[in-house]
Amino acid sequence: MRLYPVILAGGLGTRLWPLSRRREPKPFLPLLGERTLYQETILRLEGLTDVAPLIVCNRDHGALALSQSQDIGKEVMSIVLEPEGRNTAPALTMAVHLLGELAAGEPEDPVFLMMPADGVIKGVDEFQAAVRSGVGAAERGFIVVFGVTPRLPHTGYGYIHKGKPLEDGEAPVGTPAPLEVRAFVEKPDLETAKAYLESGEYLWNSGVFLMRSSVWLEELERHRPDIAAACRRAHRGADKQGVYVIPDDAAFRDCPSQSIDYAVVERAAEGPGGRVAVAPLDAGWSDLGSWSQVWEESDSDAKGNVTRGQVYTESVEGSLIVAQDRVVAAVGLKDVVVVETRDAALVTSMAHAQDVGKIAARLARREGGKTESHPWGTSRVVDEGPGFRVKRLSVNPGAALPEGFPEGVETWVVVSGSVRIGGGAAARVLGSGESAAVGGQADGRVENAGAAPLEVVSVSASSQ
């Protein structure tokens, strides 16, 4: 049986601000080593399946997803570019519809493995064994979720109350067989989490799923027909440009936003005919959802410190200190997080690392204004002040900007991709890292000249 991998890479990771930003979010950052979380997710498939993964990510990150997969020598089946984040249920549904087309000639009802691109799984062999243990249940029509044995009473994870082994359940030697699911439990308070840990009856929900395509579509239609209908419309109106698939913009934006768990899995587990099973996963998993977890998962020195970049410490214990652009010196600190970047710095205690997302939300305006969608792509004002405006443009492969855009002369810097300015013998083509003045009557047509999304930063004079 062939296993079809689906990787969801749309997470923003706001609790990992200031490193995780809209322009380069958590999945595409090297938080624990030289490779990014997205790259590690792809490499985790080696030896498990020979099928290239299908990727779903935000439209702004398509070129990033493609280039990072190429950097590790891996192909992707296709990349679905969401015009706007609508949570994981719509993202997975778009992938499943596309999988039905791309797997034509293969099994009519393929089993797929859905993995978030922003988690950590250190034990690759153990992970693959757990996946193999769940394949039989998935083939028989179960939604298989992978549950992690708790190491501590964590209050930031959802829990799964496990039941008895499935009838006719099979697993590789040394790997636990899938179990029935009694219930899904919301993120508990500390005392409840301690009770769960002591009972030994609960597992953390890893957010990794294994199932047949038909099972997902049937259960989605049963429990959230509105999401199912919106995704069908978005898929029917999708624009395919090389490796990229761009869902119909209006249909996808109309789709309700909900997670895989809330939309389908928790409901499908209810009652005596529950269709959900849990496969135990003991492979060093973490969702790496905060700086305190980055510290926990990193190798520390004799004083419990994790440092990166030009960091100098004196009398510092149990801390995470990251320096990207400057020297950072820390003296007399304990259990703190310090993260320095070119334009921002974070200082927090480990105990309050989970609250960083609140600050990130308040600072969202500094990440740039609202993204505007156009037939050719997206634009976003990044910064603006008296006499200037800075924008970020993303132009879809094969798309051209309308005549007269930009209205005035702008200086364009190509971040990735290539742009053709003008036509005929006077045409100019700019590649990554090149810049030029664009606009005015002489330029005429401006278009994406490559097979990947064109990313441009533009600077112009403003009357404000």
N, C-alpha and C positions, 0 to 999 in steps of 0.2 A: 504494500500500500504506500502511495506517495503522500507525504505530508506537506501541506501548503502553508508557509509562514506568512503572517500578517503582522506588521510592526506599526504601532500607533506612536507617532512622534510629534504630537501636537501640544504636549505639556509646556507650560511657561515657567514653572518652578519659581514662583515669586518669593518663596521663603529662602531662596538662595541668592537674592539680591545682595550686593550690586553686580555679581558676576553674571547671573542669569537675567538677561534683558530680552525685550521683544525681538531685537535684531539678531540675537544669538542666545536662545533659551537653553535651559538645562539639558535636554537630550544631546545637544551638540557641543557640550563642554567637556574637557578632560578633567573631571573632578577628582579621580583617584589614581590616575596614571597618565601615560602619554596618549592613550586613545580616549575618544569621547564615549559617553554612555551609549549613544546610538551605534557607534562602531562595535563596541563590545557586544551589543545585542545581536548584531548580524553575525559576528564571529562565533557566538554561542551555538549557532546552527550547524557548524562544521561537523560532519560525520552523522548528523541526525537526519538530514534531508538533502537531496540534490536539487531542490527547487529554489530558485531565487526568490527573495522575499518581496511581498507587495507592501509598499510604504504609504502611509497616510500622514500628511503634515499640513501646516499652514502654507498658504500660497507664498508668503514671504520667505519660506525656508526651503523651497523646492530645489533651488540650485545648491544650497548647503547640503541637503540630503544626498543629492547625486554626487557631488564632489567628494564628500566624506566616504561614501561607499567605494568610489573609484580609488581613493587614497589607500584603501586596504586591499585593493585588487578584487573587489566583489561586485557582481552585477546585481541589479534589482529588476524584478519583473515589471513593475510600473510604479509611478508615484502619483497618488491622488492629491491634488492641491485644493485644500479647503479654502473658500473665500473668507470664511469666518469660523472661529472655533465654536462648535455646537455640542461639545462634550463627546464622550466615547461611543455612545450608542449609535448616533448618526455616522460617525467616522467608520465604525466597524461595518455598518450596513452598506455604505458606499463601497468598501473593500469587497464585501461578499458579492454584491451585484457584479462588480468588475471581475472577480474571480470566476464567476460563472461563464464569462466570455473568454477569459484567458486560458481556462482549463478545458476549452472545447476539445473533444477528442479523447480527453482523459476521463476518469470516473465522473459520471454525471453529478454525483453528490460528494464532492471532495471533503475530506477532513482537514480543517485548518487549525493552526496553532496561533493564537493571538497573544502578542507580547507588547507591553508598554516599552518604549525606548528609553525610559528614564530611571530604570531600576538597576540594582546591582545583584548579580548572582555569581558568587566566587567559585562554587563547585560545579564546573561545567559537566563533568561526568555524572555527578549526582542529579543534576537538572535533566540531562538527557535520559537517564534511567527512569526518572519520574514521569517524563513525557511518554516514554514507551509503555509505562505501566497504565497510563490512562487511555491509550489508543483503542483498546478493545471496548471500553465503556463508551467512548465517543462513537465508534462504529455502530454500537447497538442503540444509539439515539440519545445518549446522555450529554448534557452540558457538563464538562469536567472543569472544575476550578482547582487550582493548585493552592493548597493550604500549608503555611509555614509553621513549624513547631515554635511557639513563643520562647524567647530567651529571657524576657523580662516583662513586667506588667505595663506594656506600652499603651498609652491612651490615645495615640494618633492613628491607630489602625482599626479597620473593621475586623470582626472575629467570625469564625464559622464553628458552630456547634456540631461536632462530628458524631456519626452514628456507627452502626455495625458495618462490616465489610459487605460490598455488593454481592449478591448471588452470582455465581459463575465468574466472579472477578479474578483476573489473572494479572500477574506482574513478574518482571524479571527477578531472578534469584537475588535475595538480599534487599529488594525494594518493596515497601508496603503496597498492598493492593488498594484500589480506590474504595472509598467508604460512602455510605449514605450521608446525606446532609439533613440534620434535624432542624437547623435554623441559621439564618444570618443575623448577626448582632451588630448594632451601630457601635461607633467608637465609645467605649465605656469610660466611666470615671475611674480614678485610681484604685479605689477599694474593690470595685467590680472586676477590674483588670487583674488584681491580685488573686481574687477568687477564681477567675478563669484559669490563671496560671497554675494554681495549686490543684485544681481539679483534674488537670491533664486531659480534659474533654474538648478543648478549644484550640483552634488554629488561626493564625493570621491570614487574612485574605490577600494573596499576592497580586491579584488583578491579572493573572495569566490564565487563559482559557483554551480549551480544546473541544471541538465539536464539529459536526457536519454542517455544511452550508444550509441545507434545508431546515435543520433544527432551529438555527438562529432565525431564519426568515419566518418560519411557522410561529415561533414563540413571540417574535416581535409583532406579527400581525394580530396575534391573540391578545397581547397585553398593551401594545402601543400602536394601534393602526394609524394614528396620525403621523408618527415618525416614519412608519413603513411607507405611507403614501407620499410624503414629502421626499423621501430618499429615492423612490421610484422615479418621480418627476425629475429630480436632480440628475439621476443617472441617465435617463432617456435624453436629456438635453445637454449631456456632457460634451465637451470639446476635447478631442484627442490630438495631442501635438507631440509626436515622438514618444518618449517614455512617460510624458506627463499627461494626466487626465484631469480636466478642470470641470467640476460639476456645474450644472446650470446655477448661476449666481442667485437669482431670485428664489428659486425653489429651495436651494439649500439654506438660505438665510431665513426662510419661512419655517424651517424644520424646528420643532421644539428641542430644547437643549436638555439632555439627560444622560446619565451614565449607563453603562452596560448593566451594572448591578441593579440599579433602581428600575430601569426600564423593563428588564427581562428576567435576569438570573434569580433575584430574590423571589419574584412571583412564581417562576417556574419550579421553585423548590417547595412550594407550599402544598399541603395535602398529601394523602396516601399515595397518589400517583406522581409524586415529585420526580422531575426529570433532571435533577442536578446531583452530581457526585463530586466528592473532593478527593484529590490525589495528594497524599502527604509529600511535602517538599522540604528536604533538609539539605540545603545547598548554599548556605551563607547568603540568604536573601536579605535585601534592604531596599526600600523605595527611595532612600537617600533624600528624604523630604525636608531636611533642615541642616543648618551648619553643624549642629551638635551631632547629627548622624554622620556627616562627612568626617568629623573628628573621630567618631567611634570606629568607622570602617577603615581609617588610614593608619599606617604604621607610625608610631610615636617614638620619641626619644626616651631616655631614662627618667625624665621628669614628667612624662606624659604629654609633651608638647608636639604638635604637628605644625611645621613651618614650611612655607614655600616662597621662593623669591629671596630678595635681599632683606632678610629678617635677622635682627640681633636682639637677644633676650638676656635679661639679668634678673634672677630670682623670680622666674615665671614658671608656673606649674599648670598642668592639665588644660592647656589652651591651644586654640587653632589660630594661626596668624598667617595671612596670605598677603604678599606684596607683589603687585603687578608692575608698577611704573616707578616707584620710589623706594628708598630705604625706609624700613619701618623698624623702630627700636621700641621695645617694651620692657618696662622695669616694674618689679613688685606686683605682678598680676597673678590671679588664679582663676581658673574656670571661666575664661572669657573667649570671645571670638572677635578678631580684628581682620577685616578684609578691605584692602586698599586697591582701587582701580584708578584709571586716568582721571575720571571726573567725579568719583564718589568714594566715600569710606564708610564702613559699618563698624560699630563698636557695640557689642552686647554681651551680657552674661550668657553662659551656656544654658542656664535655667530658662531664659527668655528667648532662646533661638527660634522657637516655634512662632513667635510673634513678629518676625521680620516681615512676613507677608503683609501685615497691616501697614507698615511703613512704606513698602513697595507700592501698595495701592494708593496711598496718599501722594506718592511722588510720580504716579503714572503720567501726569501731564508733562513732566520733564523728559519722559521717554519720547514725546512727540504727540501731536494732535491726533484726532480721529482719522483712521484710514478711510479714504474715499475710494470706492470701486468705480471703474470705468470699463467700457467694452474691451479696452486694450490691456488692462491690468489694474494697478492700484497706485495711489499717491498719498503721501502723508507729510504734513509740515513737522519737521523735526525741531526747528528753532526759529525764532522770529524776534525782531527788535527794530528800533529806529533805523531805517535805511537798508535793512537786509531781510532776506528770507531763505531758509535752508529746507529743502524737501528731499524726501526719499521716494524714488519712482521704481516700480517693478512692472516691466513690460513683458507680456506673455510671448512665448515663442511664435514667430510668424506674424505678430501683431504690429500694426503701424499706428502712430499717433495721428490724430486728426490734423488736417491742414490748419495752419495758424497756431499750432501748439508747439512750443510755448508762445505766449502772447508777446513777450519781450525777449531780449537776449539774456540767456542764462549760461553760467559756466557749469558744464557737466563733467563729473568724474565717474568713470565706469568702475563699479565695484566688482562685478562679475558679469560674464557674457560679452556680447559685442553689439554695437549699434551702427547702423548705416544712416548717414545724414546726407540728404540730397539724392539726386539721381544722375544717370549718365556718366560722362567722363569726369564730372565735377564731384561725384560721390566720395564721401569720406567714410572710412570704417575705423571705429575705435574699439580697442580691446581692453581687457582688465588692466587697471592702473593708468590708463590714458585719460586725458582731459582735453576739452575744447569748448569754445563758445558756440552755443546752439541757439537758433531762433532767427527771426527776421525773414524777409521775403526770399532771400537768396538760397536758403536751405531747403525749402519745400518739404518733401517727404522725410520723416524720421521714423525708422522702424528697427525692430529687433532683427539682427542679421544672423542669429545663431539658433541652435536647437534647444537651448536652455533659457530659462527666464533671464531677462536683462535687468540688472540691479544698478541704479544710478543715484548718485547724490548730486543735487543741483543747488547752486547758489545764485541768487538774483538780487537786484536792487528792489527795495520796497518803499512805498510812499509813506508807510506808517512811521 
